[in-house]
């Protein structure tokens, strides 16, 4: 064979071999690069996922801010609250112990999941981040659970004279506003929370409760709660606060009770509001102008009648008559203890109507009379 041909064949063979090797190296490098990229992506995704599951909703700094706020608030309430320290059970005078008894708690009479979660990380139910309890000298206890539900701050309360473990959302506007501020990373104080609450209620005048708040804000802003014989607001017991429903002769009546106001919506849809104050030096006999000015004011005192602690309310200048009675009570309904509001009248605080925490329950129990109540 011609030497030139042999040299040419050998050269082509070497060239092809070189190209094949280069392509293999390129493919191997590409595969290595893709594997490295995939590994990096997976690792980054894992780190991102791990980070998202460990993010705290509630921090130790917020917990300290809440503790400071509660110190201020309890002074205005003239009460002394103990908090759960995360280690030792918070025991109440009624025999309940938290957070252990959160497992059997109900909210507004219905089953609910309450879980101690100091970082607020739970996915379902009420994730309780703080617990505070006050044992009353007269018996009974008031326990607050500061919780996060569906990403929103909620303050639950259980006020009881027995071991009833039924909670409801507090109607205390100062507590709600304070906890919300702290949850949002803002500073909270009793004064600022009260102002925030008043502003909020003024802008939501569509409901009976909001109308009452607006009326209160207007009254206190023009005259103040310590003028015209008033010695500050009377604080309504927490167990009475909330919205209550009753059905009489097929018609709905509703009460909305907050810190110092009672709002009643009659079956005819008429709304009446009474603001409760501590009585100071009042002028007797009142003039017609004074009677008109104070027509929505009232005084109140607590009275134990027939085993129920009632709030006895009288109009501002009332000298005779028993006034109206509002009592927090518990009745066993369908095998479950349910909080009810008992309204009474006359010298014996005789039961007039029983109110419930939902309209559905009020309709179900519309014609029921209880053996432990005196009608």
C-alpha positions, 0 to 999 in steps of 0.5 A, spaced: 500 500 500 502 507 498 505 510 504 501 516 503 495 512 504 497 509 510 499 515 513 492 518 511 488 512 514 492 513 521 491 520 521 483 520 520 483 514 525 487 518 531 482 524 529 476 520 530 478 517 536 480 524 539 473 527 537 470 521 541 474 522 547 473 529 547 465 528 546 465 523 552 469 528 556 464 533 555 458 529 556 461 526 563 462 534 565 455 536 563 452 530 567 457 532 573 455 539 572 447 537 572 448 532 578 451 537 582 446 543 580 440 538 582 444 536 588 445 543 590 437 545 588 435 539 593 439 541 598 437 549 598 430 546 597 431 542 604 434 548 607 428 553 605 423 548 607 427 546 614 427 554 615 420 555 614 418 550 619 422 552 624 420 560 624 417 562 631 410 566 630 411 568 638 418 570 640 421 571 647 421 578 646 414 579 645 412 574 651 416 579 655 412 585 652 406 581 654 408 580 661 409 588 662 403 590 659 399 585 664 402 588 670 399 595 668 393 592 666 392 588 672 393 594 676 387 598 673 383 592 674 385 591 682 387 584 681 393 580 681 395 575 676 400 569 676 403 567 669 405 560 667 412 559 667 413 554 662 415 549 667 410 549 673 403 547 672 398 554 673 393 551 678 387 555 679 383 555 686 377 551 682 382 545 681 383 546 674 391 546 672 394 549 666 396 547 661 394 540 662 387 541 662 387 545 656 386 538 653 379 538 655 377 545 654 371 547 650 370 554 647 363 557 647 360 550 649 363 547 643 369 542 642 376 545 640 383 544 640 387 548 645 394 546 645 400 549 649 405 552 644 410 557 646 412 559 639 405 559 636 407 554 631 401 549 631 397 548 624 390 547 627 386 550 633 388 555 638 396 555 639 396 558 646 402 562 647 401 565 654 396 563 660 394 568 666 390 566 672 387 570 678 384 567 684 378 571 687 378 572 694 370 571 694 371 564 690 372 562 683 378 564 678 379 568 672 384 565 667 386 568 660 389 564 654 393 568 649 392 564 643 394 564 635 388 561 631 389 561 623 395 566 624 391 571 628 391 573 635 385 571 640 384 572 647 380 567 651 377 567 658 375 562 663 371 565 669 368 560 673 366 558 681 367 551 679 372 546 675 368 548 669 373 548 663 369 552 658 372 558 655 370 564 650 373 570 647 374 575 652 370 582 651 375 586 654 377 591 649 383 593 652 386 586 653 384 584 645 387 591 643 394 590 647 395 583 645 394 584 638 399 590 638 404 586 641 403 580 636 404 585 630 410 587 633 408 594 636 409 596 643 402 596 648 400 600 654 393 600 657 392 607 655 394 606 648 390 600 648 384 603 650 385 609 645 386 604 640 379 600 642 375 606 642 377 608 635 376 601 633 369 601 635 367 608 633 369 606 626 364 600 626 358 603 628 353 598 624 352 593 630 349 594 637 355 592 640 359 598 636 353 602 637 354 602 644 362 603 644 361 609 640 356 612 645 361 610 650 366 614 647 362 620 645 360 620 652 367 620 655 370 624 651 365 630 652 364 629 659 369 624 662 367 618 666 369 622 673 364 628 672 357 629 674 357 625 680 360 619 677 366 615 680 369 612 674 366 606 670 364 600 673 367 593 671 362 588 669 365 581 671 368 577 665 363 571 666 357 576 664 361 579 658 359 577 651 353 576 646 347 572 649 341 570 645 334 568 647 327 566 644 321 568 647 314 566 643 318 565 637 322 572 637 329 573 638 332 578 643 339 579 644 344 582 649 351 584 648 355 586 654 362 589 654 367 592 660 362 597 662 356 597 658 349 593 657 346 593 650 339 590 649 336 589 642 329 587 643 324 582 639 322 589 635 329 591 633 329 596 638 336 598 641 337 600 648 344 601 652 346 602 659 353 605 661 355 603 668 359 607 673 361 607 680 356 612 684 359 619 687 356 625 689 349 625 686 345 631 686 338 630 689 332 631 687 335 631 680 332 636 675 329 634 668 335 636 665 339 631 669 334 626 668 335 627 660 342 627 661 343 621 665 338 616 662 343 611 659 347 611 666 346 606 671 349 603 677 351 596 679 353 592 685 354 584 686 349 580 690 348 573 691 341 570 690 339 563 690 346 561 689 347 565 683 352 571 683 348 577 680 349 583 677 344 588 680 343 594 675 339 600 677 338 607 673 342 613 675 337 616 680 333 610 682 331 610 689 326 605 690 325 598 686 329 592 685 332 594 679 335 588 673 339 582 675 344 579 670 347 572 673 352 568 670 350 561 671 351 554 668 346 548 665 347 541 663 345 541 656 345 535 652 350 532 657 355 538 657 356 544 661 354 550 658 354 557 660 348 561 660 346 568 662 340 568 667 336 575 667 331 576 673 327 581 676 323 583 683 326 583 690 327 575 689 331 576 683 326 571 680 328 568 673 325 572 667 329 569 661 335 564 660 340 567 654 345 562 651 351 564 647 349 562 640 342 563 637 341 556 635 342 553 642 337 559 644 332 556 639 333 549 641 332 551 649 326 556 647 321 552 652 326 549 657 325 551 664 331 549 669 329 546 676 335 549 679 332 556 677 326 560 681 321 563 676 
